[in-house]
Amino acid sequence: MTRITPLLRIVLLGLLLFGLSLLVLRLRAALTPVFFALLFSYALNPAVSRLEAARMPRSLGIALLLLVVVLLLGLFVFMVLPTVITDLFELVRTTALALGRLIAYARPWLESHGVPVPPSVADALTNLSSHALELARDAIAPMGDVVSAAVGGTVSLLGTLGTLVLVPVFSFYFLHDFDRILRLWRDLLPLGVRDDVVSMAIQVDGVLSHFVRGQLTVMGIMASLYALGYALIGVPLAVPIGLLAGFLTFVPYVGSTVALVFGLLMVLVHWTGFGKVVAVISVYLVIQTLDGLLITPRVVGGKLGLSPVWVLFALMAFGQLFGFVGVMLALPASAVIKVFVLEGIARYRASDLYLGTLPKRRRPPPKLARLRVRRRRRDRARSGVLP
């Protein structure tokens, strides 16, 4: 019987992980609804447990929560998106008119300095403003392919709708059997490593719970604040700017930068004076102050513990490997990897190698050493090496 050495065990484990990674890469399109269902299940499981503790049947609680989530998404699609699309069309038209006025204002100065302005530029801008609806529709048409690939990994509309239907179905079954699945995996662990694995799983659960629930809460609060603040001072496209800035909050400095730049850009396109510029900057500073002093410390508490450099690297690396799903899972996966790295460092610092307490190799007594030398010379002489 072949004995499995530690080196062979490491090689086999590496080959297994490599094979699983290749399998996930090949099946990433089919696994997309499963990933999103697991994410929803993990995020909603505490609420389902509270409803169950309040003597509500688990199946009924799951159905109610999923119904609320679907209704909120439906309200967003049917009430918010039409307003956003209308604002985008108006932005295209207004931008074209503003550029036309700017060219008309600067034409005499440019021509006086020998810089001719071709009439085709003004004609093109006039055509752009008069056909803003058609051009905007043509411009956002390719986004259908992007959304289709991101949601379901398929170009067909039927496949995308099927994927959207599968996400709540998978979520229902995952939530219904959540505790049973955890107990099953725990019972399958070998007794020798069960305590260590359970301890690591508890640490990973703490990190993921803070990210999934805390970071999503921060994103929602920031999106609402930006949208409400910009809407109150009359910034065009306040809702889409707020949603985009809130969604990008998990990337360090990107969400706040997008909010400020896009807010100022909208004010410049719809110029009414410096008062709007001051108002946008004031709203931005107030929201950033609330985020730094109240929202993020209270909700997340800095327990993710990833530096901005590692966050950006994780987003690029996971996005390159797994596409849109990789971007969504980059930060929680990085946080999990950090837990394992810190555990490995802690065990290394407690090892004999780090503490310098490895048993030293004793030298043989002089008499035994001379005996070994004579034995080696005799063996060499018998084999013909020495004369």
N, C-alpha and C positions, 0 to 999 in steps of 0.2 A: 504494500500500500504506500503511495507517494505521500510524503510528509509535506504539508503546506508551511513553508517558512514565512517569516514576517515580510521579507522582500516580495515573495510571490503573492502574498495576500494584498500588499499595496498595489502591485501590478494589476491583479485581477480587479480590485476595486476601481483603479483608474480606467481600465478598459470598460467596466460596467458604466461608470459615469460618462465616459466618452460616447458609448453607444446610446445611452439615454438622451444625451444632448443632441446627437444626430437625429434621433427619433422625434424629439420635440421640434427641431428645426424643420423636419419634413412635414410634421403634422400641425404646424403652428396655426394654419388657417382653420383647421377643424377644431383646434383646442381653444380658439379665441372665445367662443361663448362659454366654455367651461371655466376659463380663467376669470371672466367677468362674473359668472355665477358664483364662483368661490369667493371673489371679492365682496359681492353683495351679501353672501351668506355669512361671511366672517364679520362684516360690518353690522348686520342686522341681528345676529345671534343674541347679543345681550338684551336687545329690546324684546325679542321673542321669549327669552328666559324670564324677563320681568312679567310679561303678560301671562306666561304659564304659572309663575308664582302667584299671580292674582286670580288663579283658578279658572283661567280661560283655556280651553283646549288648544294644544299646540298647533294643530292644523288650522284652526280658525284664526289664531293670532298671526300665523305666517301669511295666510290668505289676505288678512286685513292690511298688514304692512306692505305686502307686494302690491296690493290694490292702490294704496296711498302713493307709493313710489310711481306706479304707472300713470296714475291720474296727474301727479305733479309734472311728470315728463310730458304728458299730453297737453296740459295747460301751457307749458313752455313752448311746445311746438306750434300750437294753434293760436296762441295769444301774443307771445313775445316775438317769435320769428317773423311773422308778417310785418310787424313794426320795424324790426331790424332791416328787413329787405327793402322796405319803403324808404327808410333813412339812407340806406346805401345808394339807392337810385338817385335820391335827392342830392346826396354828396357828390356823385359823379357829375350831375348837371351843374351844381353850384361851383364845383372846382373848375369845370370848363369855362363857365362864365367869368370866374375870378381871374383865370389865366388870360382870357381874352381881354378883359379890362386892363390887366397889367401890361400886356403887349401893346395895347392901344395907347396907354399912358407913356410907356417907355419908347415908343416908335420914334417920335421927333428927336428925343435925346440921342438914341442910337444912330439915327440917320445923320444927325449933325456931326457925329464923331466918325462917320464913314462906315458904320455897321449897318448894312441893308437888312431889312426884315422882309422875307418873302411873303407875299399875300397868302400863300397856301397855308401858312401856320394859322392865321386868323380864320381862314375858311375851314380848316380841320377842326379848330376849337368850336366854331359855330355848329358844324356838323355833329360834333361830339355832344354838345349841349342839347341839340334837337333830337338826337337819337340815343339819349342816355339810357332809356329803358331797354332797348334792344342790345346795346353794347354791354350793359351791366349783366343782362341775362347770358349773353355769350361768354362774358368773362368768368362768371361763376359756374358755367356748365361743367368745366373739367373737375370742379370740386365734387361732383357726384361720384366720379371714379375713386377719388381719394377717400371719401367717406365710406364708400362701398368696400374698398380694400381694407380700411381701418376697422370697420365693424365686423365684417364677416369673411374677409379674405376672398371675396368673389365679386365679379363685376356685375353679375345679373341682379336686377332688382328683386326677383323672387328669392334668390339665395340670401340677400341681405335681410329681407322681411322674415324669412325662415329663421335666420340667426337671431334676430330680435325677439322672436317668439320663443326660441329655445332658452334664452337667458333666464327669464322668470320660471320656466319649467324646471331647469336644472337647479335654480336657486331654491325652489320649493322643496325638492327632494333632499338637497344638501341640508337645508335648515331642519327638515323633519327628522333626519337621521344624524344630526350633527354630533350629539353626545354619544350615540351608539358607535359612530365611526371612530371617535376619539378613543373610546374604551377598547374597541377591537384592535386598533393599532397599538395601544399600550399593552394589551395582553399578548400580542405577537412578539413583543421585544424579548430578547434573551434576558434571563434573570440576572446575569452577571453585569450587564450594562444598562439595565432598565432604569435604575435610579439616576445615573448620569444623563441618559437621554431625556428623561422626564424633566430633570433640572434645566437642561439646555432648552427644552421645548417651552418651559415656563418663561425663561428669559426672552426667547424669540417672540412668544405671545405678548409679553409686555412691550417690546419694541414695536411690533406690528400694530398692536391695539392703539398705541399712542400715535403712530403715523396715520393709519387708516381712518381712525375716528377723529383724532386731533387735527391732522393736517387738512382733511376734508372739511372740517368745521371752520378752520381758518380761511380756507379758500372761499367757502360760501359767505362768511362774514365780510371778507375783503371785497368780494364781487358786489355784494349788496351795498356796502359803504361807497365804493367808487361810483356805482350806477346811480344811487340816490343823491350823492353829493353833486355829481356833475349835472344830473337832471334838475336839481334845485336852482343851480346858477345858469341853466339854459344852454348847456353844452350839447351840440348835436351828437347823435349816436352815443348818448350816455350809457344806455343799456349794453350794447355790444362791447364798448370800451371796458365797462365794469366787469362783464363776464370774461373777456379775454384776460384782463389784468388779474382777476381772481383765480382763473385757471392756471396762470403762469406763476402764481405766488410760490409754488413749491420749488421753482428755480430761483436761486438767490439773485436778488437785484433785478431780475428780468421783469417780473410782474409790476413792480413799482415804476420801473423805467418806461414800460409800455403805457401805463396809465398817464404819466406826466407828458410823454412825447405826443401821444395821440390826443390828449386833451388840449394841449397847446396848438397842435396842428388843426384841430377842428375850430378853435377860436380864430386862428389866423385865416383859415378859409372863409369863415363867416365873420369877418372883421367888423366890430362895432366900437372899438376903442380899447384902451389899455386896462379899463376896469375889468373886463373879462379875463385878461391874462393874470391880473392880480388875484382874481377870484379863484381861478384854476390852481394857481400855486398855493393859495391859502388852503383850499380844500385838500390838496395833496399833502401838505405839511401836517394838517390836523389828522388825516387818516394814518400817515406814517408814524406820527407820535402815538396814536392809540394802538397801532400794531406793535410798536417797539416796547411800550410800557405796560400794556394791558392785555391785548388779544393773544399774541404768541406766547408770552410767559405764562399766562393763565391756562391756555388751552393745550399747548404742546409742551411748554416747560423746558425746551432745549434737550429733551431726552433722546432725540434721534442721534445727536452727537456727531454729525457728519459736517466736515468743513466745506465751504463753497467750492473749492477746487475739486474735491472728491465727488460732490454732487454733480457738477458739470461733466466730469469724466464718466461717471456712471450713466448719465443720460445719453452721452454720445456712444458709449460702448454698447449698452443694452439696446439702444435704438438701431445701431448698425447690425447687431446680431438678430434681434427679434422684431424689428420694425415698430409699429405703433404700440403693440402690446409690450414690447421691451421698454419703451419710454414710460408707460404707465407703471410697470413693475420695477423700474430701475432703483428708485429710492428704498422701497421696502426690502428688495433683494439685497441692496448694499448694506442696509441696517442689519439684516440677518447675517451676512458675511462678517460684519464687524463683530457681532456677538461671538461667532466661532473663532475669529482671530484673537479677540481679547481672552477667550477661554484658553486657547492654545498658548498665548503668552504667559498667562497665569500659571499654567501647568509647567511650562518651561522654567519659570523663575522658582518654582518649588521643586525642581528636579535636582538630582545629585550632580548633573553636568553643570548647571548654573551655579549651584552652591559650592562646587569644588570638593564634594565629599565622595567622589568615586573611589572605590578601593584601589590602592596603588599596587602595582605588580612587584612582588617581592623578588629580590635577587637570590639565586640559589647559593648555598654555602660554598666556600672555596673548594673544599674537598669534592663536593658533588660536581662543581663546574669542571675541575680537572678530570674527573672520571668521564664526563660527557665528551670532553675534547679528545681523550684517548680513544673512546669508543668510535667517534667519527673518523679519526685517522685510521683505525683498524678496518672500519668498513670501506673506506676509500682504497686502502691497500689491497683488500680482498677483491674489489671490483676492478683493479687495474689502473686506477687513477694515479696512485703514487707508485714509484718504483719499489 
